[in-house]
Amino acid sequence: MITIALPKGRIAEETLEIFAQIFDREFKFDNRKLILEVGDFRFLNVRNQDVPTYVEHGSADIGVVGLDVITEKELDIIELLDMNLGKCKVSIGIKNEDELDWSKPNIKVATKMVNITNKYFASKAVGVEVIKLYGSIELAPLVGLCDAIVDIVETGATMKENGLKVAEDIMDSSAYLIANKNSYYAKKDEILELYKSIKQVVDSRA
């Protein structure tokens, strides 16, 4: 059996649709169920941030998760395929009336993506003080907690609604198919067969 960790919400639904297309049968989580077993597959419905942890520790053989989460967590997993789902950017946001001043000796940034933020500002040779938040990050610059934020941006609507603008994009992100290293070698044939089938559907939708 292959165990697959999926992030809750739209990406899980779209991934299950791909499986339905490949195997010509229904794949759907009922109500609030966290485990779905169909044929030789067991799907786990977990939080987006937790998918790579389940995969790295071997509780799931493969998983689907955003490249931003993989990059932030710096985990020891195998990236198999860009699934072209959940496309977004990791961007720096500031108040509409502000400009990003790279000449400042220190910039205060609120984010939940601490590693990505530290690395990006280091690449600009700019000092950064990172304030870790878990939600409502757009609020932080409005009340003077920080100079800027680093957050996921899909359409930019949330920033606009809160009087913010994108100052600079750090990276593009989309959902990736990832694998546990031990599982990849122990179940290589099954995983590669599945990878090829998923890639075929992903390519046909491109």
FENJO-V677963 format. One record per residue. RES is the residue in three letters. SS is DSSP state (hx for helix, st for strand, lp for the rest). Layout:
RES/SS
RES/SS
This chain:
MET/lp
ILE/st
THR/st
ILE/st
ALA/st
LEU/st
PRO/st
LYS/lp
GLY/lp
ARG/hx
ILE/hx
ALA/hx
GLU/hx
GLU/hx
THR/hx
LEU/hx
GLU/hx
ILE/hx
PHE/hx
ALA/hx
GLN/hx
ILE/hx
PHE/hx
ASP/lp
ARG/lp
GLU/lp
PHE/lp
LYS/lp
PHE/lp
ASP/lp
ASN/lp
ARG/lp
LYS/lp
LEU/lp
ILE/st
LEU/st
GLU/st
VAL/st
GLY/lp
ASP/lp
PHE/st
ARG/st
PHE/st
LEU/st
ASN/st
VAL/st
ARG/lp
ASN/hx
GLN/hx
ASP/hx
VAL/hx
PRO/hx
THR/hx
TYR/hx
VAL/hx
GLU/hx
HIS/lp
GLY/lp
SER/lp
ALA/lp
ASP/lp
ILE/st
GLY/st
VAL/st
VAL/st
GLY/st
LEU/hx
ASP/hx
VAL/hx
ILE/hx
THR/hx
GLU/hx
LYS/hx
GLU/lp
LEU/lp
ASP/lp
ILE/lp
ILE/st
GLU/st
LEU/st
LEU/st
ASP/st
MET/lp
ASN/lp
LEU/lp
GLY/lp
LYS/lp
CYS/st
LYS/st
VAL/st
SER/st
ILE/st
GLY/st
ILE/st
LYS/st
ASN/lp
GLU/lp
ASP/lp
GLU/lp
LEU/lp
ASP/lp
TRP/lp
SER/lp
LYS/lp
PRO/lp
ASN/st
ILE/st
LYS/st
VAL/st
ALA/st
THR/st
LYS/lp
MET/lp
VAL/hx
ASN/hx
ILE/hx
THR/hx
ASN/hx
LYS/hx
TYR/hx
PHE/hx
ALA/hx
SER/hx
LYS/lp
ALA/lp
VAL/lp
GLY/st
VAL/st
GLU/st
VAL/st
ILE/st
LYS/st
LEU/lp
TYR/lp
GLY/lp
SER/lp
ILE/lp
GLU/lp
LEU/hx
ALA/hx
PRO/hx
LEU/hx
VAL/lp
GLY/lp
LEU/lp
CYS/lp
ASP/lp
ALA/st
ILE/st
VAL/st
ASP/st
ILE/st
VAL/st
GLU/lp
THR/lp
GLY/lp
ALA/hx
THR/hx
MET/hx
LYS/hx
GLU/hx
ASN/lp
GLY/lp
LEU/st
LYS/st
VAL/st
ALA/st
GLU/st
ASP/st
ILE/st
MET/st
ASP/st
SER/st
SER/lp
ALA/st
TYR/st
LEU/st
ILE/st
ALA/st
ASN/lp
LYS/hx
ASN/hx
SER/hx
TYR/hx
TYR/hx
ALA/hx
LYS/lp
LYS/hx
ASP/hx
GLU/hx
ILE/hx
LEU/hx
GLU/hx
LEU/hx
TYR/hx
LYS/hx
SER/hx
ILE/hx
LYS/hx
GLN/hx
VAL/hx
VAL/hx
ASP/hx
SER/hx
ARG/hx
ALA/lp
